[in-house]
Amino acid sequence: MAVDVRNRIAKRAAKEIHDGLIVNLGIGIPTLVADHILQDNHVLFHAENGVLGTGPSPDPGKEDPALCNAGGFPITTVMGASYFDSATAFGMIRKGYIDITILGALEVSEKGDLANWIVPGKRVPGMGGAMELAQKAKKVIVLMNHVNKQGESKILKTCTLPLTARKSVDLIITDMAVMEVTEEGLVLKEVMAPYTVDDVIRNTEASLKIHAAVNTIE
């Protein structure tokens, strides 16, 4: 059976979320994280379009046209959810009330620089809240494929695309590995089966420090 890579990444990211946190989910793979939260974890998901308390994706046919996340995809809400305007939503971000933000990325540097809002020459819908979230959230987690469509590493010594924020990323989770950004450098902590440590090193342009006990995620 083929592995659902996107949900595998999202499921690993969900392990970083604990009871009582306020969490913002970016578009793409991050939106799937809400589907993998343990039922006994009371977590409030925040969306820039003005919702605090989003829940898992609705079952097919049960979508509410008035409820969506910042990416425009249908959502559910949990008990205690609240609604407000975008100015208030961004105010919460800028005041530092978001415990964790989980974002997609085009590139991340070994120092935690993030590039995720534009590819020069291509039309994109806009930056959204990425710049504020990357700078103000207490913890920044990035979810993405390890290499691009050309097979080139997306984890670099230095980002080549316009930056969203400098030294902002704390944890990177890809289809190959889990890496932590530290003061001493980028540390490889976990490997996604069937990949090996050597596979990760070979597909990472950035310098990697290998944790003393690298776990394998089956």
C-alpha positions, 0 to 999 in steps of 0.5 A, spaced: 500 500 500 502 506 498 504 511 503 500 517 504 506 522 505 502 528 506 498 525 512 504 522 514 508 528 515 502 532 518 501 526 523 508 527 525 507 534 526 501 533 530 505 530 536 508 537 537 502 539 539 500 539 546 493 540 550 492 547 551 495 550 546 493 555 540 496 553 534 495 556 527 496 552 521 498 554 514 495 552 507 497 545 504 500 540 508 499 544 515 491 544 514 492 536 515 495 536 522 488 538 525 485 531 523 491 527 527 490 531 534 488 526 539 481 527 542 483 528 549 488 534 547 484 541 547 487 545 542 484 551 539 486 552 532 487 559 529 485 562 522 487 569 519 480 570 516 477 570 523 476 563 527 479 561 533 477 553 534 477 550 528 476 542 528 478 537 523 476 537 516 468 535 515 466 529 512 464 529 504 457 532 503 457 535 510 461 542 509 458 548 511 459 554 506 460 559 511 466 556 514 473 555 511 480 556 513 485 562 511 486 557 504 479 557 503 478 550 504 472 547 509 473 546 516 469 544 522 469 548 529 470 545 536 466 547 542 468 554 545 470 556 538 469 564 536 469 568 530 472 575 529 475 580 523 481 579 520 484 585 524 483 582 530 486 575 528 492 579 526 492 582 532 493 576 536 499 574 532 502 580 532 501 580 540 505 573 540 499 569 543 500 564 538 504 558 541 505 554 535 505 556 527 505 550 522 507 553 515 509 550 508 515 552 505 519 553 498 526 553 502 529 553 509 536 555 510 540 551 516 540 557 520 532 557 520 531 562 515 524 561 511 522 563 504 515 561 503 511 566 499 513 568 492 517 565 486 520 570 482 516 571 475 510 567 478 503 569 480 501 568 487 495 570 491 499 573 496 503 572 503 497 572 507 500 571 515 506 568 514 511 574 515 507 575 522 507 568 524 514 566 522 516 572 527 511 572 532 509 565 534 513 562 540 514 556 535 515 555 528 514 548 524 515 547 517 512 542 513 514 540 506 517 535 501 525 534 502 527 536 495 523 540 489 520 537 482 527 537 479 530 533 485 534 539 488 534 540 496 529 545 499 534 545 505 539 550 504 546 553 506 543 559 504 536 561 501 535 563 494 528 565 494 526 572 497 525 571 505 519 571 509 523 571 515 530 570 518 532 565 523 525 564 525 524 556 524 525 551 530 523 545 526 523 542 519 519 535 518 519 533 511 518 526 507 525 524 509 526 527 516 525 531 522 531 536 523 531 541 529 534 548 528 539 549 534 544 555 535 550 549 534 546 548 527 541 543 523 540 537 527 538 530 524 533 527 529 529 522 526 528 519 519 522 517 515 522 509 513 524 507 508 530 513 508 536 512 511 541 517 514 545 517 508 539 518 504 538 524 508 545 527 508 545 526 500 539 530 499 540 536 503 545 541 501 545 544 508 550 542 513 547 537 518 549 534 525 547 527 526 543 526 533 546 521 537 540 517 537 536 518 530 529 515 531 526 511 525 519 513 523 515 507 520 
